[in-house]
Amino acid sequence: MAHVHAQYLKSDLNAIAGDVDRLMKDVAAATGEEAEDVHARLRGIRERVSRLERDAGDRVRRTVDRGNRYVHEQPWVVLGGVAAAAFLIGLLGSRARD
């Protein structure tokens, strides 16, 4: 599930980065001091988006690693939770048929 959210975030950030690149090209075609200011601001935005992408990826990796470590350290607790959930789903499913 976290991997899916990370992929959506990454694709959104890539789309934003692409938009910024197109804007930078448009601004480069313009002339004057204002165009240079806008260009510099857009470059800053692109750098911040890249940093956000890296930070989000790092956070997702740390969360997945923490979950993986917990499952390996506490397999019986996780297995018990899965068994309890399966039992409840089975119980609810059998009541729905009655």
N, C-alpha and C positions, 0 to 999 in steps of 0.2 A: 504494500500500500504506500509506504513512504517513497519507494522507488518511482511509483506512478506520479506522485506529487512532485518529486524532484524533476522528472522528465517534463511535466507541464511547465514548471517554473523555468527550466532551462530553455524550453522552446519559446516561452514568452520573452525571456531576456534576450534570446537571439533575435527575435522579431524586433524588439526595441532597438537593439544594436544595429540591425539592418536599416531601420528608419533613420537612426542618427547618421549612419553613413551616407544615406541618400540626401539628408538635409545638409550635411557638410559639403557634398559635391555641389548642391544648389547654391550654397552660400559662397563657395569658391568661385563660382561663375559671376557672382555679384561683385561690385566694386565699392571702394570706400572704407572708411574707418569702422562704420557700423558693421559691415560684413565681417571684418576681422574680429570684432568683439563677439559676434554671434558664433563665429567659427570656434573661438576659444572656449566659449561656454559649452558648445556642443561637444567639443573634445573632452571637457571635464565631465559632462554627463556620461559619455561613453566609458570613461575610465571608472566612474562610480558604478555603472551597470556591470562592468566586468568584475569589479571587486565584489558586488552583491552576488553575482553568479558563483564566484569562487567560495565566498563565505557560506552561501546556501548549500553548495555541494559538500563543503567540509562539515557543516552541521548535520546534514543527512547521513554522511558516512560515519560520523561519530555515533549518531543515534542507532544506526544499523549495527555497528560494531558492539555497542553496549548491549543491544538486544541479543545479538549472537552470543556474546560472552555469557549473558545470563542463562540462556538456554543450555549452553554447554556446562555451566557450573551447577545449574538446578534442573536437570532433566526430569526428575520425578515430579517436581512441582508443576512444571509445564505440562507433562503428560497427564497428571491428575486434573488439571484445569481443562485440558482438551477432552478428557473422558467425561468430566462433569457436564461440559457444554454439549457433547454428543448425546449424553443421556437425556438432558433436558429437551433438546431438539427432537429426539425420538419420542419422548413422552408427549410433547405438544403435538407432534405429527400424528401419533396414534389417537389422541383425543379429537383431532380435527376430522378423522375418518368416522368416528362414532356418531 
